[in-house]
Amino acid sequence: MQKTTFDCAGRKLWLYSDRTPGILFLQPVDERDAGLLDRQWDAMQSCGRPLALAAFEVGDWNRDLSPWEAPPVFGKVPFGGGAEETLRFVTDRLLPELRARLAPEGNPALCMGGYSLAGLFALWAATRTALFSGVAAASPSVWFPGWMDYVKAHPILASKVYLSLGDREERAKNPVMATVGERIRDLAALLREDHSVTLEWNPGNHFQDSELRTAKAFCWVAAREKRRMAEGGPAFGEGREA
């Protein structure tokens, strides 16, 4: 395994890679998540196949990962609707950089994933491009205002979708966040019509074992990635926009 840290278009990147990875996971992270990446990568070794993980820095969590503007749900910080800009960074800057670094090691399939609002971003990104064969959304913020109406009108293009939630998350005191259980059940039911999908419940609240839950999400996708994207979908970094 190799671990490399570098900058790409002003963002810090953490790249973990086995030799000749068959699947490349992309993950937005904040400072806290970045500090847990080593532990997450160790947990991902249970996936049992060569992998790569490219985690990229998100400077403003509420702005960079939200698909549209929305008022504050907790605290005073609104959601800024910067997901389009973040996805452009992934497609136009990050993937060419990773292609240059990993191309000699093969042509891995792509999966977007993350935790909390990064999980919602991963789901949303998969409605905008067919680049990703899988989405790994651990405790995603599907309570986000307008999300269910959006995803009903804009199908997720990835064929494999992992969803999870802590079994105490829907007991949140915040009335918007308390809808997360109902929303994720509705989303799983919607996706089961056309996708390979699972909904897994983890013990605890939203803030428990985020790195282990994310590793579990990625491993579920890896276990179902039976062939390279070139055989059943777009090649590495060559997708179409929805």
N, C-alpha and C positions, 0 to 999 in steps of 0.2 A: 504494500500500500504506500502511496505517495500522498503527502499533504503539501499543498502550495498555497501561499497567500499572495495576492497581487491586486493591483488596481485596474479597473476597467471603466473608462469614461467617468472618472471621479468617484466611483463606488468601490468599496473594498470587497474582494472576492475570496472565498475559502473553497479550494478545490481538493476533494479527497478522491482518489482513484485507485482501483485495482488494475492489474494488468489486463488489457483488452476488455474493457467493460462492455457488457451487453446492453445495459440500460443506464441512462444519465438522468439523475434527478436534479431538478432546479427548485430552489427554495429561497423565498425572501426571508430575511432575518433582521431583527433589531439587535441592539447591544446585548440584551439578556440572552436571546436565542443563540447568538454567536458564541457566547461563553459556554454553551451546552453542546456545541457541535461535536466535540471529541467523544463525549459520552453517547450522543446520538449515533455517530458513525460506528462505535463499538457495538451498539445494539443492532445495527443494521447488518452485522456480519452473520446474523442468523438467517438472512435471506438466502444464503447458500449459493450465490452465483456472483460472478464479477460485476462490480457496480462502480459508478462514479456519482459523486454528490457535489454540485456547485451551488453554494449558498452565497447570495448577494445581499449587500447592505441596503437597508431601507432607512433613509434619514428621518422622514416624517411619516410615521406609521399610519395615522388617520388620513393623511392626504394621499400618500403614495399608493395605498392599496385599496382605497374605496372606489368603486366603479362610477359613482356619481356623487354630487354634493348632497349632504344630509345634515340636519341639525344634530347637536350633541345628544347622545343617548345616556351617557354618564359623564360627570364632570362638566367642563365648559368648552371643551375642544370639539369643534364640528368636524365633519368628514369632508375632505376637500376635493374628491373626485379626480385624483391623479393617477388612477389605474391605467388609463390609456398611455400616458407618458412612460410609466413603468414597463408596460408590455412592449412599447417601442424600443426601450433600452434592451429588453431581453432579445427581441427578434433582430434588431439592427446592430447592436454592439456586443452583447454577451455571447450569443450563439456563434457569430463569426470568430470571436476570440477563442471560444471553446473548441470550435471546429479545427482551428489551427493547432491547438495544443493536444487534442485527442484524436485527430484524423489518422495519425500513424498507428493508433491503437485500435482502429476499427470504426464502425459506423453505428453507434448505440441508438436504441430507441429513446424517446424523450418522455419524461413525466414531469409535470408541474405539481408541486405540493407545498404544504405549509400548515401552520397552526394558527387558529383563531382567525383574525382578519386576513392573514396570509392564506389560510385555507379557502376563504371566500374568494380572494383574488385568484387562486388557482382554478376554482370552478368557473369564475367569470372569464378568465383568460381562455379557457377551453371552449367558450361560446364564440370567441373572436377569431380563433385560428385552429386549423386542423393539425397543427404541428405535434400535438401531444397525444400519445397513444393511451396515456392514463393520467388520472388526477388522484392525488392523495390528500384528502381534506380532513385533517384531524381537528375536531372541535371547531368547525368553521362557523363564522358569524352569520349564519343564515337567518338570523333575526333582523338583518340589515333592512331598513325601510325600502320597500319596493322590490326586494329580491325575488320573491316567488312569482310575482307578475312578470318580471323580466325573463326568468328562466323558462317559463311556460311559452313565451314568445320567441325565445332565442335558445334553441337546443344546444346542449353540450355535445361537442363533436368528438371528444375522446370516447373510446369504446369501453374503457374500464374506469370505474369511479369507486373510490373508497370513502366512506363517511364514518365518522365516529363522534361520540359525545360522552362526557362524563355523566354518570347517572344522577348527579346532584345539580347539574347546570340549569335544568328547567325549574329548579326551586329558587332561583335568584330573586332577590327582593325587587330589583328593577323590573317594571312591568313589560318593557320592550324585550329585554334579554330573557325574561321568563317564557317568551313564546318560542324559544329555540328548539325545545323538544317537539312541539307540534310541527314547526317548520321543517325540521330535518326528517321527520317521518313522512311528511307530504312530499319532500324532495326525493327521498328514496323510492316512494311509491311511483312518482312520476318517471324516474329514471329506469325503473325495472322494466318498463315497456320496451326499451331499445338498447339497454346497456347491460354489461356485466357489472353488478353493483352489490355492495354490502353495506350494512349499517351496524356498527359495533358499539356496544356500550361499555365504557370503562368505569371503574369505581372512582368516586371522588368528584370534586368540583372542577371548575375550568382551569384552575391554576396548578393542578396536580400532574406531575410526571409528563410535562409537555414534550420533552425530547424523546421519551420512550414511546409515547403515543404516536409521535411523528414517525419514528423508526418503524413501528408496527404498520402504519399506513403505507409507507414506501415498500415494505416487504410484501404486503398483500398484492400490490401492483406488480412487483418483480416476479412473484410466483405465477402470475397469469400472463406474463410477457413471454410467450412461447417462441416467438420468432422475431427477427429484426424488423424494424419499421419498414425497411425497403421491400419486404416481402408482402406486407399487408397494409401499408400506408406510406406517407411521405418519408423521404430520406432525411437524415439528420440536418436540421436547419433549413428544410425546403418545403414549407407548408403553404397552404392557401389561406387567405383571409376570408372570414365568414361574411 
